[in-house]
């Protein structure tokens, strides 16, 4: 599926994409394909790009790169050339001479609970799963 969803399905899939992107820490990135996988392949990597094209304010869109570790926004006439790279460099991400960043160094790999994997939505880092008792301190 390439993300040819309609109505509520599309809205919920795009919201799931934006929820994952909001979790990417400063100085780290995720790929379109990685996010597509996290939303249970309801969208293709290309459709994740469309979701990012229409993302709400305060979603760090610049932290999503292609599978080669390069910026894919250079072809977009509505985004100034070099903006995504400059924003990432401002967060400490370094690019090689080929214009790519090192995904082994900068890729963010979030932890997921089983419930989040089933629902295709993120959980907060460090939050204990629902129903699990809190450990007592001595």
Phi and psi in degrees as a GROMACS rama.xvg file:
@    title "Ramachandran Plot"
@    xaxis  label "Phi"
@    yaxis  label "Psi"
@TYPE xy
-101.002  7.47393  UNK-2
96.6541  20.6608  UNK-3
-77.4465  64.1016  UNK-4
-100.968  154.67  UNK-5
-122.913  156.68  UNK-6
53.9969  -128.711  UNK-7
-63.1917  -35.8878  UNK-8
-61.4847  -44.4157  UNK-9
-65.795  -44.4363  UNK-10
-60.6073  -43.0255  UNK-11
-71.0762  -35.9755  UNK-12
-66.3627  -44.0706  UNK-13
-64.3082  -40.0244  UNK-14
-62.3901  -37.404  UNK-15
-65.4214  -40.4421  UNK-16
-59.5546  -50.3662  UNK-17
-63.2542  -34.0898  UNK-18
-64.0033  -41.2397  UNK-19
-67.289  -42.7257  UNK-20
-64.1751  -35.7769  UNK-21
-62.1524  -22.0185  UNK-22
-83.5384  -12.7579  UNK-23
-69.1058  120.987  UNK-24
-70.4784  160.167  UNK-25
-54.9321  139.38  UNK-26
79.0892  8.6538  UNK-27
-128.645  162.577  UNK-28
-138.417  164.197  UNK-29
-132.206  159.849  UNK-30
-98.4248  160.056  UNK-31
-57.7448  -42.1998  UNK-32
-66.5642  -38.5386  UNK-33
-61.8077  -43.3332  UNK-34
-68.3333  -39.7586  UNK-35
-57.3462  -41.4933  UNK-36
-64.5792  -39.8166  UNK-37
-68.1459  -25.288  UNK-38
-95.393  28.1166  UNK-39
61.6918  32.4269  UNK-40
57.1918  26.9227  UNK-41
-68.8781  -21.9099  UNK-42
-128.708  149.882  UNK-43
-80.1664  165.266  UNK-44
-56.1685  -36.8701  UNK-45
-63.9378  -41.3055  UNK-46
-67.5977  -31.4444  UNK-47
-61.3443  -38.5993  UNK-48
-60.3143  -40.0562  UNK-49
-65.904  -38.8247  UNK-50
-61.5146  -40.5744  UNK-51
-69.2389  -31.1672  UNK-52
-61.1322  -33.3518  UNK-53
-110.066  25.1544  UNK-54
-71.6481  150.315  UNK-55
-68.4137  163.937  UNK-56
-58.4236  153.601  UNK-57
74.7111  11.0404  UNK-58
-100.335  120.546  UNK-59
-74.9758  71.3725  UNK-60
-54.5999  -31.0222  UNK-61
-67.4253  -13.0514  UNK-62
-88.1216  9.07703  UNK-63
-111.676  123.137  UNK-64
-125.973  172.252  UNK-65
-81.2807  175.318  UNK-66
-65.1414  -15.7944  UNK-67
-90.7718  -3.84264  UNK-68
82.4258  24.2954  UNK-69
-115.228  161.934  UNK-70
-80.9788  131.93  UNK-71
-100.993  4.033  UNK-72
-85.7954  -6.2585  UNK-73
-63.4433  -24.908  UNK-74
-83.2111  -8.76287  UNK-75
-85.2993  122.921  UNK-76
-72.6132  -16.8782  UNK-77
-91.2909  -0.687898  UNK-78
-120.405  123.872  UNK-79
-56.8957  136.685  UNK-80
-54.0948  133.962  UNK-81
82.7459  -4.0542  UNK-82
-63.3117  -48.1346  UNK-83
-61.0234  -46.4535  UNK-84
-60.1657  -45.2957  UNK-85
-61.2881  -40.4133  UNK-86
-65.022  -41.9241  UNK-87
-67.3897  -41.5133  UNK-88
-62.929  -33.4375  UNK-89
-64.6014  -20.0527  UNK-90
-98.0199  6.42129  UNK-91
97.3327  2.67422  UNK-92
-77.9564  133.105  UNK-93
-110.596  138.649  UNK-94
-106.564  147.665  UNK-95
-80.9652  175.328  UNK-96
-61.2427  -21.9264  UNK-97
-85.3097  2.37796  UNK-98
83.4564  11.219  UNK-99
-111.704  150.721  UNK-100
-99.4722  159.719  UNK-101
-82.8179  104.556  UNK-102
-64.663  -28.3702  UNK-103
-67.2294  -25.201  UNK-104
-91.9216  -41.1263  UNK-105
-104.464  -8.97129  UNK-106
-67.9558  132.488  UNK-107
-92.6905  125.028  UNK-108
-117.656  101.07  UNK-109
-74.0113  153.628  UNK-110
-84.2486  148.09  UNK-111
-132.624  144.833  UNK-112
-86.3025  165.501  UNK-113
-59.5407  -42.0941  UNK-114
-61.7495  -39.4357  UNK-115
-67.5948  -40.0013  UNK-116
-61.6117  -40.2003  UNK-117
-67.3651  -36.6153  UNK-118
-90.9558  -15.9678  UNK-119
73.5758  25.5672  UNK-120
-127.168  155.531  UNK-121
-79.5406  158.805  UNK-122
-115.743  163.068  UNK-123
-74.6801  139.052  UNK-124
-62.1437  133.357  UNK-125
82.9605  -7.28312  UNK-126
-79.991  134.134  UNK-127
-77.2429  145.696  UNK-128
-59.9632  147.873  UNK-129
-59.9491  143.442  UNK-130
84.6535  -6.53366  UNK-131
-94.8286  128.634  UNK-132
-67.4293  147.066  UNK-133
-75.7498  138.565  UNK-134
-68.6295  138.264  UNK-135
-85.7173  140.704  UNK-136
-90.3008  147.363  UNK-137
